[in-house]
Amino acid sequence: MLHLHDITKPFTPIFFTDDCIEFLIRLYPNGKFSQYLKNIKIGDIIHVRGPYGNFKYESNSFQTIIMFSMGSGITAVYHIAKSIVENELEETKIHLIGGFKNILQIPLKKELQTLSDYWNFKCTLHISQMQNVCNIHGINIKSGRLDKNQFLKYLKIK
Ligand SMILES: Cc1cc2nc3c(=O)[nH]c(=O)nc-3n(C[C@H](O)[C@H](O)[C@H](O)COP(=O)(O)OP(=O)(O)OC[C@H]3O[C@@H](n4cnc5c(N)ncnc54)[C@H](O)[C@@H]3O)c2cc1C
């Protein structure tokens, strides 16, 4: 939870160590918190609470994990995917499926490409408003919204 001025909003860190924490935060033109954040200066103080939640992952407990995310929700699954594929002892395969409005709105492109170099990571992004055919090396790009049929296909449910 980040607290600035009179507002508190939840965010998922994409990276953290004992003395550093990194967030990926979408700036909404009319968003109250994100506009505060856009205007902060070095030296301003942001209060941090948490982390909250009790998601626990046990290494190698699944053959494959299929992750679905929309927009900035990718922050929630990216960190988990990264920690799994970077663990040499992991045999679990990850397929991260993300939905975005357009190519420009895809965050973490480089980071997702880096994960795609691992044998056990695959990424497919559905772009609902794709103007031209587009290629991002290492990532499968599909035009159109992720619909129910595709969702079931990814889960291999007939
Ligand atoms: C567990 C969790 C983790 C999250 N992690 C992240 C993260 O890692 N990164 C990230 O970017 N976000 C994350 N979010 C979302 C984040 O908490 C904020 O909701 C988001 O940043 C928007 O906040 P804001 O105050 O800037 O915008 P808001 O003021 O909430 O506005 C957002 C949008 O809604 C519109 N809007 C606001 N009020 C109304 C209304 N009454 N009617 C119609 N439209 C309205 C605004 O114009 C704007 O476009 C997370 C949320 C949760 C619950």
The ligand as an SDF file (V2000), in Angstrom:
LIG
                    3D

 53 58  0  0  0  0  0  0  0  0999 V2000
   -3.9760   -5.6460   -5.2220 C   0  0  0  0  0  0  0  0  0  0  0  0
   -3.8140   -4.5200   -6.2220 C   0  0  0  0  0  0  0  0  0  0  0  0
   -2.5850   -4.3130   -6.8200 C   0  0  0  0  0  0  0  0  0  0  0  0
   -2.4260   -3.2790   -7.7490 C   0  0  0  0  0  0  0  0  0  0  0  0
   -1.2010   -3.1160   -8.3360 N   0  0  0  0  0  0  0  0  0  0  0  0
   -1.0360   -2.1450   -9.2680 C   0  0  0  0  0  0  0  0  0  0  0  0
    0.2440   -1.9680   -9.9110 C   0  0  0  0  0  0  0  0  0  0  0  0
    1.2190   -2.6740   -9.6250 O   0  0  0  0  0  0  0  0  0  0  0  0
    0.3400   -0.9790  -10.8440 N   0  0  0  0  0  0  0  0  0  0  0  0
   -0.7220   -0.1460  -11.1880 C   0  0  0  0  0  0  0  0  0  0  0  0
   -0.5580    0.7190  -12.0370 O   0  0  0  0  0  0  0  0  0  0  0  0
   -1.9230   -0.2990  -10.5690 N   0  0  0  0  0  0  0  0  0  0  0  0
   -2.1030   -1.2500   -9.6190 C   0  0  0  0  0  0  0  0  0  0  0  0
   -3.3140   -1.3710   -8.9840 N   0  0  0  0  0  0  0  0  0  0  0  0
   -4.3450   -0.3270   -9.2290 C   0  0  0  0  0  0  0  0  0  0  0  0
   -4.0580    0.8760   -8.3060 C   0  0  0  0  0  0  0  0  0  0  0  0
   -4.2730    0.5360   -6.9430 O   0  0  0  0  0  0  0  0  0  0  0  0
   -4.9570    2.0970   -8.6010 C   0  0  0  0  0  0  0  0  0  0  0  0
   -6.2880    1.6950   -8.5910 O   0  0  0  0  0  0  0  0  0  0  0  0
   -4.6360    2.7370   -9.9540 C   0  0  0  0  0  0  0  0  0  0  0  0
   -3.2860    3.1390   -9.9650 O   0  0  0  0  0  0  0  0  0  0  0  0
   -5.5130    3.9740  -10.2040 C   0  0  0  0  0  0  0  0  0  0  0  0
   -5.3930    4.8760   -9.1240 O   0  0  0  0  0  0  0  0  0  0  0  0
   -5.5450    6.4560   -9.3240 P   0  0  0  0  0  0  0  0  0  0  0  0
   -5.8780    7.0480   -7.9870 O   0  0  0  0  0  0  0  0  0  0  0  0
   -4.3770    7.0170  -10.0540 O   0  0  0  0  0  0  0  0  0  0  0  0
   -6.7860    6.5990  -10.3030 O   0  0  0  0  0  0  0  0  0  0  0  0
   -8.3380    6.7680   -9.9380 P   0  0  0  0  0  0  0  0  0  0  0  0
   -8.5960    8.1260   -9.3720 O   0  0  0  0  0  0  0  0  0  0  0  0
   -8.7910    5.5790   -9.1570 O   0  0  0  0  0  0  0  0  0  0  0  0
   -8.9220    6.7210  -11.4270 O   0  0  0  0  0  0  0  0  0  0  0  0
   -8.6210    5.6290  -12.3370 C   0  0  0  0  0  0  0  0  0  0  0  0
   -9.4380    5.8220  -13.6260 C   0  0  0  0  0  0  0  0  0  0  0  0
  -10.8410    5.7150  -13.3160 O   0  0  0  0  0  0  0  0  0  0  0  0
  -11.5040    6.9090  -13.7070 C   0  0  0  0  0  0  0  0  0  0  0  0
  -12.5100    7.1820  -12.6630 N   0  0  0  0  0  0  0  0  0  0  0  0
  -12.2870    7.4980  -11.3710 C   0  0  0  0  0  0  0  0  0  0  0  0
  -13.4470    7.6520  -10.7180 N   0  0  0  0  0  0  0  0  0  0  0  0
  -14.4260    7.4170  -11.6250 C   0  0  0  0  0  0  0  0  0  0  0  0
  -15.8430    7.4320  -11.5730 C   0  0  0  0  0  0  0  0  0  0  0  0
  -16.4980    7.6970  -10.4490 N   0  0  0  0  0  0  0  0  0  0  0  0
  -16.5240    7.1340  -12.6970 N   0  0  0  0  0  0  0  0  0  0  0  0
  -15.8820    6.8500  -13.8540 C   0  0  0  0  0  0  0  0  0  0  0  0
  -14.5450    6.8310  -13.9670 N   0  0  0  0  0  0  0  0  0  0  0  0
  -13.8340    7.1150  -12.8710 C   0  0  0  0  0  0  0  0  0  0  0  0
  -10.4140    7.9970  -13.7810 C   0  0  0  0  0  0  0  0  0  0  0  0
  -10.7630    9.0340  -14.6970 O   0  0  0  0  0  0  0  0  0  0  0  0
   -9.2340    7.1990  -14.2710 C   0  0  0  0  0  0  0  0  0  0  0  0
   -9.2320    7.0420  -15.6720 O   0  0  0  0  0  0  0  0  0  0  0  0
   -3.5110   -2.4100   -8.0700 C   0  0  0  0  0  0  0  0  0  0  0  0
   -4.7500   -2.6310   -7.4740 C   0  0  0  0  0  0  0  0  0  0  0  0
   -4.9070   -3.6760   -6.5720 C   0  0  0  0  0  0  0  0  0  0  0  0
   -6.2610   -3.8920   -5.9290 C   0  0  0  0  0  0  0  0  0  0  0  0
  1  2  1  0
  2  3  1  0
  2 52  2  0
  3  4  2  0
  4  5  1  0
  4 50  1  0
  5  6  2  0
  6  7  1  0
  6 13  1  0
  7  8  2  0
  7  9  1  0
  9 10  1  0
 10 11  2  0
 10 12  1  0
 12 13  2  0
 13 14  1  0
 14 15  1  0
 14 50  1  0
 15 16  1  0
 16 17  1  0
 16 18  1  0
 18 19  1  0
 18 20  1  0
 20 21  1  0
 20 22  1  0
 22 23  1  0
 23 24  1  0
 24 25  2  0
 24 26  1  0
 24 27  1  0
 27 28  1  0
 28 29  2  0
 28 30  1  0
 28 31  1  0
 31 32  1  0
 32 33  1  0
 33 34  1  0
 33 48  1  0
 34 35  1  0
 35 36  1  0
 35 46  1  0
 36 37  1  0
 36 45  1  0
 37 38  2  0
 38 39  1  0
 39 40  1  0
 39 45  2  0
 40 41  1  0
 40 42  2  0
 42 43  1  0
 43 44  2  0
 44 45  1  0
 46 47  1  0
 46 48  1  0
 48 49  1  0
 50 51  2  0
 51 52  1  0
 52 53  1  0
M  END
$$$$
